[in-house]
Amino acid sequence: MRRKLFNILIFLIPLVILLATAWTIRQPMLRQMGYRWDTYSFEEWTLRVLRGGLLNIYAPVDENAGQGMLVNHPPLGVALLSIGMRTWAGDPGDLPPDTHAVDLNPDYIQALKLPIMLVDLVLAGVGYTYAYAVTRRWRGLWATLTGVALAFNPALLIDSAWWGQTDSLLALFLALTVIALRFRRHTLAWVLYALAVLVKFQAAPLFPLLLVLTWRRDGARGVMRGLIAAGVTALLVLSPFALTTGIDTVLRPYLGTVGQYPFVTIKAHNLWYWLLASSHNLTGDWFTMPFDHQTQAGVGIYVGFLSARMIGFMLLGVAVLVISVRAWRRRDAADEFLLAAALYTAFFMLSTQMQVRYLYPALVLLIFACVTRPQVILVAALMSVTVVYNILLLASHDFPFWQSLYDALSPIPEYIYALVNVVLMGVVFALLWLRRPFTRNT
C-alpha cells in the first residue's frame, strides 16, 4: 500500500508543479492582444452565441453591413471560446460602430484566451502521462521532459496564450487519436478523430494514417466500425446546428473555406517560400503574395500547364503515399506519432495556401514522437525555432519576451528558415525508415 501511494506521489508531484508553473507564465499574456484580426472575429462569433444561442452561430450575416465575419470554423472551437466569454466576461451590450469590446476592456481578451490556456495545460498533462506510461526506464524524466516541451515551448505558447488561436484543442484531439492508435483502441481513435475534425478542418491530414493502420491491424470490419463511430459522433454534434440553420451553413467551414486565400504561401516558410524567395518579393504583407493559380485578381504561378496549387496537391499525394506504404509495411512499430508528424509536416511544406501557424500540429506530434524516437529531439528543437519565428511575422510583439525573440531571430533571412524546414522534412521522412524505435507495441 505504501509503495503504491509512493508511486502515485512520484507521478503527481512533478505534474502539479509543471502545470502550476505553466499557468503562471501564461498569466501576463492573457489580457493582451496577440493577433488583432482573429481576436475580433472570435469576439463577434462568441457574442452571437451569447445573444442568439450556440445553435445559431452559422446563421447568415451581412459582412458589408457591419454584422461581423461569417463563422468559418467547425463548432467545437467556437463553443470553447464561447464558454470563456459567457463565464468570465458576459455580453458587453451595444457597442459603437466599428468598435470591439476587446479594444475597450482587456477582460474580454482574457475571457477568450482562458479556455485555450486550460486546453494547453491538458495537452501538457496528456503528454506527461503518455510518456510516463510508455517508457520503462527513466519514465519520470521522460514524462517531465515531454510535459516541459509542451508547456513551455515558445512556439506553442505564442499560438495559444499569445495569439489566442484554438490550435491547441485540435492538437489535443490529434494526440489523443494517435495515442488510441498506439494502444490499439481503433474505434476510440475514430471517435477522437471525428472530434478533431469538429474543431478544425486541418485535422484532415491524419485520415490516411488512421485508415491504413486500422485496416492493417483490425481489418475491413475495424475500418467499418471506425467509420460508423466517427459518423455517429459527427452526426450527433452537427445535427442540432443543421436543423437550426440548414445543412449548407453547417458545412461551410469544410466546403466554403478551401481556396479562400488563393496564395502560393500566406507567409508560411515552406517549400514554396524557399523556391520563390529569389524571384518574388515574399517579405511584404500576406495579401501581396503571388497566387497559386489563375484568379480574377491576377495570374498565378505555373509550371507549364500545371498551377502551383495542382503541383502542391501532387507532391502531397506522393508524400502521403510514401507514409502510407511505411505504415502498411511496419504496422506494429511504435512510431505512430512520427508517422503522424510526417503527414502534417508534408501538408505544411508541400501544399499551397499555407498560413504561418499550420506547422503547429506537426511540432506537437513530433514532441510526442520523441518519447519513442529520441533521434527526433533535435528535429523538434529546430522546428520550434522556425515555427515561433514564422508566427512572429504576423503576431504582435507588444510583449518583451516576443520582441526580444524576434530581435534575436530576424537578422537571419526568411528563406533560410524555409530551407531549414525543407531539410527537417527530409530528416523526418528519413527517420521513418529506421528499423528500431525506442519501444515497440505489444
ROBATI-746670 format. One line per 5 residues: number of its first residue (from 1); for each residue x, y, z of C-alpha. Coordinates in Angstrom, 3 decimals. Layout:
<nodes>
NUM	X Y Z ~ ...
</nodes>
This chain:
<nodes>
1	0.000 0.000 0.000 ~ 2.775 2.440 0.893 ~ 4.622 1.544 -2.281 ~ 1.536 2.253 -4.362 ~ 0.985 5.598 -2.626
6	4.643 6.484 -3.158 ~ 4.370 5.729 -6.899 ~ 1.258 7.899 -7.181 ~ 3.047 10.792 -5.482 ~ 6.092 10.344 -7.710
11	3.759 10.654 -10.701 ~ 1.623 13.533 -9.421 ~ 4.079 15.917 -7.738 ~ 6.128 16.812 -10.859 ~ 2.900 17.069 -12.884
16	1.298 19.503 -10.438 ~ 4.452 21.641 -10.309 ~ 4.637 21.582 -14.112 ~ 1.024 22.669 -14.629 ~ 1.151 25.324 -11.901
21	4.262 26.855 -13.446 ~ 2.727 26.705 -16.935 ~ -0.363 28.518 -15.636 ~ 1.799 31.189 -14.004 ~ 3.881 32.064 -17.053
26	0.759 32.398 -19.219 ~ -0.962 34.846 -16.886 ~ 0.784 38.042 -18.104 ~ -0.196 37.314 -21.716 ~ -3.897 36.705 -21.167
31	-5.049 40.328 -21.190 ~ -3.001 41.451 -24.195 ~ -3.841 41.301 -27.890 ~ -1.629 38.815 -29.709 ~ -3.276 38.989 -33.123
36	-5.965 41.605 -33.579 ~ -7.964 40.289 -36.524 ~ -8.563 36.779 -35.191 ~ -9.455 38.250 -31.806 ~ -12.038 40.488 -33.474
41	-13.556 37.512 -35.280 ~ -13.657 35.394 -32.123 ~ -15.348 38.221 -30.228 ~ -18.002 38.583 -32.940 ~ -18.676 34.843 -33.028
46	-18.941 34.434 -29.280 ~ -21.230 37.444 -28.898 ~ -23.564 35.849 -31.426 ~ -23.613 32.778 -29.213 ~ -24.431 34.877 -26.138
51	-27.229 36.724 -27.913 ~ -28.681 34.087 -30.231 ~ -27.577 30.770 -28.771 ~ -24.847 28.364 -29.854 ~ -27.030 26.643 -32.448
56	-27.431 29.898 -34.399 ~ -23.726 30.545 -34.963 ~ -23.951 29.593 -38.642 ~ -26.911 31.876 -39.382 ~ -26.193 34.191 -42.346
61	-24.853 37.672 -41.625 ~ -24.205 40.657 -43.845 ~ -20.479 41.347 -43.542 ~ -20.824 44.539 -45.584 ~ -23.406 45.875 -43.117
66	-21.040 45.631 -40.174 ~ -22.522 42.421 -38.788 ~ -19.136 40.807 -38.467 ~ -17.451 37.891 -40.191 ~ -19.236 34.637 -41.046
71	-18.262 31.764 -38.757 ~ -15.841 29.639 -40.790 ~ -14.720 27.270 -38.017 ~ -16.408 23.997 -37.022 ~ -18.487 24.191 -33.821
76	-16.269 22.763 -31.072 ~ -13.661 25.518 -31.154 ~ -16.338 28.233 -31.246 ~ -18.147 26.545 -28.345 ~ -14.911 26.542 -26.313
81	-14.365 30.259 -26.902 ~ -17.998 30.991 -26.041 ~ -17.663 29.219 -22.705 ~ -14.903 31.639 -21.773 ~ -16.874 34.689 -22.862
86	-20.019 33.582 -21.021 ~ -18.185 32.537 -17.835 ~ -15.654 35.336 -17.355 ~ -16.957 38.356 -19.260 ~ -20.559 38.294 -20.451
91	-22.311 40.405 -23.076 ~ -20.783 43.927 -23.317 ~ -24.064 45.294 -24.668 ~ -24.426 47.647 -27.628 ~ -21.135 48.974 -28.952
96	-20.489 51.972 -31.196 ~ -20.000 51.161 -34.910 ~ -16.622 49.682 -35.817 ~ -15.820 49.155 -32.128 ~ -14.840 45.928 -30.382
101	-15.132 45.061 -26.725 ~ -11.601 43.623 -26.735 ~ -10.283 47.106 -27.565 ~ -12.202 48.702 -24.702 ~ -11.695 46.150 -21.951
106	-8.904 43.553 -21.692 ~ -11.263 41.355 -19.645 ~ -12.768 40.247 -22.947 ~ -9.377 39.228 -24.324 ~ -8.767 37.223 -21.172
111	-12.196 35.583 -21.436 ~ -11.400 34.387 -24.965 ~ -7.941 33.107 -24.040 ~ -8.651 31.369 -20.724 ~ -10.315 28.250 -22.177
116	-7.448 27.903 -24.649 ~ -4.940 28.181 -21.828 ~ -6.724 25.392 -19.959 ~ -6.528 23.210 -23.067 ~ -2.780 23.968 -23.173
121	-2.459 22.544 -19.679 ~ -4.489 19.469 -20.562 ~ -2.265 18.869 -23.598 ~ 0.854 19.102 -21.431 ~ -0.719 16.734 -18.914
126	-1.584 14.236 -21.643 ~ 1.995 14.357 -22.934 ~ 3.370 13.842 -19.429 ~ 1.042 10.890 -18.789 ~ 1.709 9.314 -22.179
131	5.476 9.420 -21.696 ~ 5.138 8.014 -18.184 ~ 3.000 5.150 -19.480 ~ 5.069 4.004 -22.476 ~ 8.626 4.297 -21.160
136	10.191 1.695 -18.900 ~ 13.455 3.273 -17.833 ~ 13.745 6.842 -16.580 ~ 9.995 7.226 -17.013 ~ 9.809 10.169 -14.615
141	12.487 12.000 -16.592 ~ 10.859 11.298 -19.962 ~ 7.459 12.352 -18.628 ~ 8.834 15.614 -17.213 ~ 10.771 16.450 -20.381
146	7.711 15.807 -22.557 ~ 5.489 17.906 -20.310 ~ 8.027 20.735 -20.246 ~ 8.363 20.671 -24.047 ~ 4.595 21.010 -24.424
151	4.016 23.503 -21.607 ~ 6.905 25.935 -22.108 ~ 7.841 25.743 -25.784 ~ 7.664 29.330 -27.142 ~ 6.418 28.020 -30.494
156	3.346 26.582 -28.750 ~ 2.928 29.435 -26.277 ~ 2.787 32.070 -28.995 ~ -0.025 30.295 -30.850 ~ -2.358 29.870 -27.883
161	-1.522 32.044 -24.884 ~ -0.430 34.984 -27.062 ~ -2.246 34.759 -30.417 ~ -5.344 33.164 -28.849 ~ -5.902 30.514 -31.517
166	-7.633 27.162 -30.922 ~ -4.880 25.052 -32.497 ~ -4.100 23.510 -29.108 ~ -7.598 21.984 -28.986 ~ -7.041 20.484 -32.444
171	-3.612 19.197 -31.383 ~ -5.090 17.698 -28.207 ~ -7.617 15.599 -30.133 ~ -4.999 14.630 -32.719 ~ -2.633 13.478 -29.958
176	-5.415 11.512 -28.249 ~ -6.291 9.917 -31.596 ~ -2.713 8.753 -32.120 ~ -2.471 7.522 -28.514 ~ -5.605 5.432 -29.107
181	-3.925 4.012 -32.226 ~ -0.802 3.293 -30.182 ~ -2.816 1.179 -27.739 ~ -4.930 -0.494 -30.459 ~ -8.174 1.235 -29.458
186	-9.101 1.787 -33.083 ~ -12.800 2.570 -32.697 ~ -11.986 5.102 -29.983 ~ -9.361 6.593 -32.297 ~ -12.029 7.223 -34.955
191	-14.299 8.923 -32.411 ~ -11.456 11.174 -31.247 ~ -10.559 11.923 -34.851 ~ -14.143 12.978 -35.536 ~ -13.867 15.405 -32.617
196	-10.637 16.788 -34.107 ~ -12.431 17.391 -37.418 ~ -15.177 19.159 -35.472 ~ -12.541 21.567 -34.139 ~ -10.775 22.389 -37.414
201	-10.706 21.069 -40.948 ~ -6.906 20.881 -40.595 ~ -7.488 17.502 -38.932 ~ -7.842 16.037 -42.448 ~ -4.153 15.074 -42.996
206	-4.327 12.408 -40.269 ~ -7.029 10.426 -42.095 ~ -4.721 8.272 -44.303 ~ -2.714 7.043 -41.299 ~ -5.859 6.270 -39.321
211	-7.299 4.341 -42.268 ~ -4.151 2.342 -43.074 ~ -3.281 1.336 -39.513 ~ -6.873 0.396 -38.676 ~ -7.100 -1.719 -41.827
216	-3.777 -3.461 -41.227 ~ -4.384 -4.165 -37.548 ~ -8.148 -4.636 -37.384 ~ -9.185 -5.462 -40.932 ~ -12.078 -4.157 -43.005
221	-14.503 -4.683 -40.120 ~ -12.381 -2.458 -37.930 ~ -12.480 0.259 -40.568 ~ -16.263 -0.056 -40.863 ~ -16.680 0.158 -37.096
226	-14.447 3.221 -37.026 ~ -16.254 4.961 -39.873 ~ -19.614 4.316 -38.259 ~ -18.383 5.552 -34.869 ~ -16.894 8.699 -36.416
231	-20.022 9.297 -38.494 ~ -22.320 8.944 -35.497 ~ -20.115 11.312 -33.475 ~ -20.147 13.952 -36.210 ~ -23.894 13.489 -36.754
236	-24.686 13.947 -33.069 ~ -22.683 17.181 -32.931 ~ -23.690 18.721 -36.271 ~ -27.359 17.726 -36.463 ~ -28.652 20.359 -33.998
241	-26.844 23.081 -35.968 ~ -28.133 21.747 -39.298 ~ -31.710 21.609 -38.016 ~ -31.416 25.213 -36.815 ~ -29.753 26.998 -39.739
246	-29.539 24.404 -42.541 ~ -27.018 21.807 -43.641 ~ -25.354 24.136 -46.172 ~ -24.363 26.645 -43.485 ~ -23.054 23.915 -41.175
251	-20.831 22.517 -43.922 ~ -19.451 25.959 -44.774 ~ -16.315 25.502 -42.609 ~ -15.492 22.384 -44.639 ~ -16.656 23.300 -48.139
256	-16.510 27.081 -48.188 ~ -13.077 27.814 -46.746 ~ -10.842 25.757 -49.066 ~ -9.347 28.184 -51.555 ~ -10.500 31.230 -49.609
261	-6.956 32.657 -49.686 ~ -5.576 31.519 -53.079 ~ -1.922 32.414 -52.470 ~ 1.103 30.208 -53.018 ~ 2.018 30.847 -49.398
266	0.499 33.101 -46.770 ~ 3.910 33.963 -45.325 ~ 4.416 30.285 -44.398 ~ 8.057 29.201 -44.508 ~ 7.583 26.076 -46.585
271	8.929 24.618 -49.832 ~ 7.091 27.193 -51.942 ~ 8.515 30.081 -49.950 ~ 12.028 28.735 -50.409 ~ 11.579 28.142 -54.149
276	10.063 31.558 -54.883 ~ 12.064 33.746 -52.489 ~ 14.713 34.535 -55.107 ~ 12.238 35.536 -57.839 ~ 9.369 37.149 -55.899
281	9.034 39.625 -53.070 ~ 7.720 37.456 -50.237 ~ 8.628 39.800 -47.392 ~ 5.581 42.055 -47.810 ~ 2.107 41.675 -46.366
286	0.462 38.264 -46.676 ~ -2.179 39.542 -49.114 ~ 0.549 40.595 -51.572 ~ 1.826 37.031 -52.033 ~ 1.612 35.513 -55.564
291	-1.460 33.452 -56.413 ~ -1.243 29.679 -56.687 ~ -3.489 29.511 -59.774 ~ -5.323 31.763 -62.215 ~ -7.785 34.016 -60.366
296	-9.866 37.054 -61.214 ~ -7.315 39.145 -59.340 ~ -4.322 38.005 -61.377 ~ -2.188 35.290 -62.909 ~ -0.808 32.641 -60.598
301	2.376 30.582 -60.519 ~ 2.507 27.922 -63.240 ~ 4.999 25.316 -64.408 ~ 3.904 24.589 -67.931 ~ 0.162 23.982 -67.792
306	0.264 22.938 -64.114 ~ -0.579 25.530 -61.477 ~ 1.339 25.701 -58.214 ~ -1.825 24.573 -56.470 ~ -2.050 21.420 -58.583
311	1.666 20.688 -58.171 ~ 1.233 21.068 -54.414 ~ -1.588 18.522 -54.430 ~ 0.555 16.130 -56.455 ~ 3.581 16.469 -54.172
316	1.418 15.996 -51.104 ~ -0.158 12.934 -52.691 ~ 3.271 11.381 -53.202 ~ 4.235 12.134 -49.594 ~ 1.005 10.611 -48.281
321	1.631 7.514 -50.402 ~ 5.170 7.121 -49.007 ~ 3.929 7.446 -45.426 ~ 1.019 5.074 -46.042 ~ 3.328 2.428 -47.516
326	5.596 2.780 -44.491 ~ 2.629 2.352 -42.128 ~ 1.366 -0.648 -44.124 ~ 4.723 -2.425 -44.130 ~ 5.524 -1.876 -40.433
331	2.135 -1.835 -38.833 ~ 3.444 -2.877 -35.394 ~ 6.228 -0.329 -34.997 ~ 5.670 2.038 -32.079 ~ 6.124 5.163 -34.165
336	2.564 6.273 -34.834 ~ 3.448 9.791 -33.685 ~ 6.371 10.033 -36.093 ~ 4.119 8.934 -38.967 ~ 1.500 11.497 -37.956
341	4.128 14.225 -37.640 ~ 5.428 13.364 -41.114 ~ 1.926 13.784 -42.550 ~ 1.494 17.226 -41.018 ~ 4.994 18.309 -41.964
346	4.335 17.318 -45.584 ~ 0.944 19.060 -45.505 ~ 2.570 22.328 -44.439 ~ 5.679 22.075 -46.591 ~ 4.194 20.931 -49.917
351	0.711 22.460 -50.081 ~ -0.036 25.987 -51.214 ~ -2.263 28.408 -49.259 ~ -0.485 27.558 -46.004 ~ -0.628 30.017 -43.113
356	2.157 30.671 -40.614 ~ 0.533 28.609 -37.836 ~ -0.102 25.422 -39.806 ~ 3.106 23.673 -38.722 ~ 1.879 23.776 -35.103
361	0.263 20.262 -35.153 ~ 3.401 18.732 -36.666 ~ 5.515 20.180 -33.854 ~ 3.183 18.857 -31.139 ~ 3.172 15.399 -32.726
366	6.973 15.470 -33.037 ~ 7.301 16.211 -29.328 ~ 5.190 13.137 -28.575 ~ 7.294 11.155 -31.068 ~ 10.450 11.999 -29.106
371	9.317 9.595 -26.379 ~ 9.781 6.537 -28.610 ~ 12.235 8.096 -31.059 ~ 14.860 10.156 -29.180 ~ 16.523 10.864 -32.546
376	13.683 13.311 -33.207 ~ 14.585 15.643 -30.323 ~ 16.918 17.800 -32.408 ~ 14.356 17.988 -35.226 ~ 11.670 19.141 -32.778
381	14.026 21.718 -31.259 ~ 14.935 23.224 -34.638 ~ 11.321 23.180 -35.790 ~ 10.370 25.067 -32.639 ~ 12.674 27.884 -33.724
386	11.289 28.060 -37.269 ~ 7.672 27.878 -36.066 ~ 7.971 30.639 -33.473 ~ 9.718 32.989 -35.892 ~ 7.180 32.288 -38.641
391	4.293 33.136 -36.304 ~ 6.102 36.265 -35.087 ~ 5.889 37.629 -38.635 ~ 2.165 38.217 -38.097 ~ 1.677 38.206 -34.325
396	2.058 41.322 -32.219 ~ 5.397 41.968 -30.494 ~ 3.873 44.049 -27.685 ~ 5.380 41.844 -25.009 ~ 9.064 41.983 -24.006
401	9.758 38.278 -24.492 ~ 8.324 38.168 -28.025 ~ 10.090 41.356 -29.047 ~ 13.418 40.024 -27.744 ~ 12.903 36.739 -29.522
406	12.044 38.497 -32.779 ~ 15.104 40.733 -32.481 ~ 17.293 37.669 -31.988 ~ 15.849 35.682 -34.913 ~ 15.047 38.358 -37.500
411	18.622 39.031 -38.744 ~ 18.540 35.637 -40.472 ~ 16.826 35.892 -43.905 ~ 13.375 34.346 -44.046 ~ 14.264 31.987 -46.885
416	16.853 30.368 -44.590 ~ 14.078 29.386 -42.181 ~ 12.156 27.934 -45.119 ~ 15.249 25.981 -46.168 ~ 15.682 24.642 -42.629
421	12.084 23.434 -42.726 ~ 12.729 21.690 -46.042 ~ 15.726 19.896 -44.530 ~ 13.745 18.967 -41.415 ~ 11.038 17.433 -43.572
426	13.682 15.315 -45.289 ~ 15.078 14.194 -41.932 ~ 11.612 13.221 -40.666 ~ 10.986 11.113 -43.760 ~ 14.421 9.509 -43.457
431	13.761 8.594 -39.833 ~ 10.616 6.754 -40.878 ~ 12.751 4.037 -42.423 ~ 14.974 3.397 -39.408 ~ 14.078 -0.038 -38.134
436	14.294 0.229 -34.363 ~ 12.066 2.617 -32.450 ~ 12.850 3.118 -28.770 ~ 9.934 0.889 -27.672 ~ 7.525 -1.327 -29.566
441	3.836 -2.014 -29.314 ~ 2.807 -5.180 -27.514
</nodes>
